[in-house]
């Protein structure tokens, strides 16, 4: 399985994404720069965290117009897996691939700590290795992680089981309904504020994030066998 790790000016979690796939999952990964025009040959796309374009205007607002994003949107609409964490999640909402928006934390402060999450939906290509209701631990590191959407969108998310992760044991940023991660209706685009790529080895404090990448790989293998 070949993963594209998209790199924007200001990305700083691209190395973590690459290492999680290459060194821990033992699958192929390649950096793809923001100015590239093709994702030919890739099986999945990863949008890393960081401060793309300095977070000017709004987080992810400028990155959404990078050359590579037209191809990421095409890739997603073709039904292929796209995963964005932290700034990657923000970019996915700005690009219209996921509903809602990420606002300033209600504390107005940057938060960096280990955070418990509840797996709300384990019937996705990103979460099949988890148990429904499982409590996992991954780091968070963000200043704009406060997820918001209007009431109509919230009801749609609930109706379609698109809320994949919620914050457990306290809401760190004021996110609506404790939402930490959501998926699109088609089920192939996942965005979340926590960092599973920083939780792939016990040495890092938790290996709970590894199951997300393993789920992607197992889904890929099943698709090949059809």
DAQUI-V660148 format. One record per residue. N is the residue number from 0. RES is the residue in one letter. SS is DSSP state (@ for helix, = for strand, . for the rest). PHI is phi in whole degrees, -180 to 180 (999 if undefined). OMEGA is omega in whole degrees, 0 to 359 (* if undefined). Layout:
((N:RES:SS:PHI:OMEGA) (N:RES:SS:PHI:OMEGA))
This chain:
((0:X:.:999:184) (1:X:=:-112:183) (2:X:=:-104:172) (3:X:=:-97:175) (4:X:=:-103:184) (5:X:=:-76:181) (6:X:=:-119:175) (7:X:.:-107:170) (8:X:.:-59:182) (9:X:.:103:174) (10:X:=:-62:175) (11:X:.:-136:176) (12:X:.:-114:179) (13:X:@:-64:178) (14:X:@:-65:179) (15:X:@:-64:178) (16:X:@:-59:182) (17:X:@:-60:182) (18:X:@:-65:180) (19:X:@:-60:181) (20:X:@:-79:188) (21:X:@:-73:188) (22:X:@:-91:185) (23:X:@:-102:178) (24:X:@:-73:180) (25:X:.:66:175) (26:X:.:-117:185) (27:X:=:-80:177) (28:X:=:-142:180) (29:X:=:-146:175) (30:X:=:-73:175) (31:X:=:-125:184) (32:X:=:-75:184) (33:X:.:-60:182) (34:X:.:-93:179) (35:X:.:-71:184) (36:X:.:-118:186) (37:X:.:-137:171) (38:X:.:-120:181) (39:X:.:-59:177) (40:X:.:92:180) (41:X:.:-94:181) (42:X:.:-106:180) (43:X:=:-156:179) (44:X:=:-122:178) (45:X:=:-121:176) (46:X:=:-105:187) (47:X:.:-83:175) (48:X:.:-81:180) (49:X:=:140:183) (50:X:.:-133:185) (51:X:@:-54:181) (52:X:@:54:176) (53:X:@:70:183) (54:X:@:59:177) (55:X:.:-69:186) (56:X:.:65:172) (57:X:.:-145:178) (58:X:.:-59:178) (59:X:.:85:187) (60:X:.:-67:179) (61:X:.:-84:179) (62:X:@:-57:181) (63:X:@:-57:182) (64:X:@:-99:174) (65:X:.:-62:182) (66:X:@:-54:185) (67:X:@:-67:185) (68:X:@:-68:174) (69:X:@:-61:180) (70:X:@:-75:176) (71:X:@:-63:178) (72:X:@:-64:177) (73:X:@:-62:179) (74:X:@:-58:181) (75:X:@:-66:181) (76:X:@:-68:175) (77:X:.:-81:176) (78:X:.:90:181) (79:X:.:-86:186) (80:X:=:-72:176) (81:X:=:-131:180) (82:X:=:-126:177) (83:X:=:-127:178) (84:X:=:-117:177) (85:X:.:57:179) (86:X:@:-59:176) (87:X:@:-64:176) (88:X:@:-64:179) (89:X:@:-60:179) (90:X:@:-65:180) (91:X:@:-64:177) (92:X:@:-72:178) (93:X:@:-63:181) (94:X:.:-82:179) (95:X:.:80:179) (96:X:.:-83:174) (97:X:.:-137:181) (98:X:.:-80:175) (99:X:.:89:183) (100:X:=:-153:177) (101:X:=:-110:182) (102:X:=:-110:177) (103:X:.:-57:173) (104:X:.:-54:183) (105:X:.:-64:176) (106:X:.:-81:185) (107:X:.:62:179) (108:X:.:-124:173) (109:X:.:-71:182) (110:X:=:-117:177) (111:X:=:-139:182) (112:X:=:-169:171) (113:X:=:-76:185) (114:X:=:-137:174) (115:X:=:-81:177) (116:X:=:-128:172) (117:X:=:-107:176) (118:X:=:-81:184) (119:X:.:-87:183) (120:X:.:-139:179) (121:X:.:-105:180) (122:X:.:-106:177) (123:X:.:-124:180) (124:X:.:-72:180) (125:X:.:-104:189) (126:X:.:-131:185) (127:X:.:-65:180) (128:X:.:-83:178) (129:X:.:-94:170) (130:X:.:-96:175) (131:X:.:-63:181) (132:X:.:86:180) (133:X:.:-63:176) (134:X:=:-97:180) (135:X:=:-122:180) (136:X:=:-124:175) (137:X:=:-140:178) (138:X:=:-75:166) (139:X:=:-122:179) (140:X:=:-159:184) (141:X:=:-158:174) (142:X:.:-110:180) (143:X:.:-130:182) (144:X:.:-116:184) (145:X:=:-81:184) (146:X:=:-71:179) (147:X:=:-141:169) (148:X:.:-152:179) (149:X:.:-77:186) (150:X:@:-64:179) (151:X:@:-62:179) (152:X:@:-65:179) (153:X:@:-60:179) (154:X:@:-65:176) (155:X:@:-64:179) (156:X:@:-60:180) (157:X:@:-69:182) (158:X:@:-60:183) (159:X:.:-95:180) (160:X:.:57:183) (161:X:.:-90:175) (162:X:=:-83:189) (163:X:=:-96:179) (164:X:=:-129:171) (165:X:=:-127:177) (166:X:=:-74:178) (167:X:.:-110:177) (168:X:.:59:176) (169:X:.:112:180) (170:X:.:-95:187) (171:X:.:-79:190) (172:X:.:-136:180) (173:X:.:88:183) (174:X:.:-56:180) (175:X:@:-57:178) (176:X:@:56:181) (177:X:@:62:185) (178:X:=:-69:178) (179:X:=:-113:181) (180:X:=:-163:180) (181:X:=:-134:179) (182:X:=:-125:178) (183:X:.:-78:183) (184:X:.:-62:181) (185:X:.:-70:175) (186:X:.:90:183) (187:X:.:-114:178) (188:X:=:-125:180) (189:X:=:-118:172) (190:X:=:-127:178) (191:X:=:-151:179) (192:X:.:-77:178) (193:X:.:-64:187) (194:X:=:-112:177) (195:X:@:-65:181) (196:X:@:-69:176) (197:X:@:-98:180) (198:X:.:-137:182) (199:X:.:-115:177) (200:X:=:-144:177) (201:X:@:-59:178) (202:X:@:-57:181) (203:X:@:-86:181) (204:X:.:108:179) (205:X:=:-168:172) (206:X:.:-116:183) (207:X:.:-66:181) (208:X:.:-74:183) (209:X:@:-62:182) (210:X:@:-61:178) (211:X:@:-65:180) (212:X:@:-72:176) (213:X:@:-65:177) (214:X:@:-62:178) (215:X:@:-61:181) (216:X:@:-67:180) (217:X:@:-65:176) (218:X:@:-64:178) (219:X:@:-59:181) (220:X:@:-64:179) (221:X:@:-64:179) (222:X:@:-64:179) (223:X:@:-65:184) (224:X:@:-84:181) (225:X:.:-72:*))
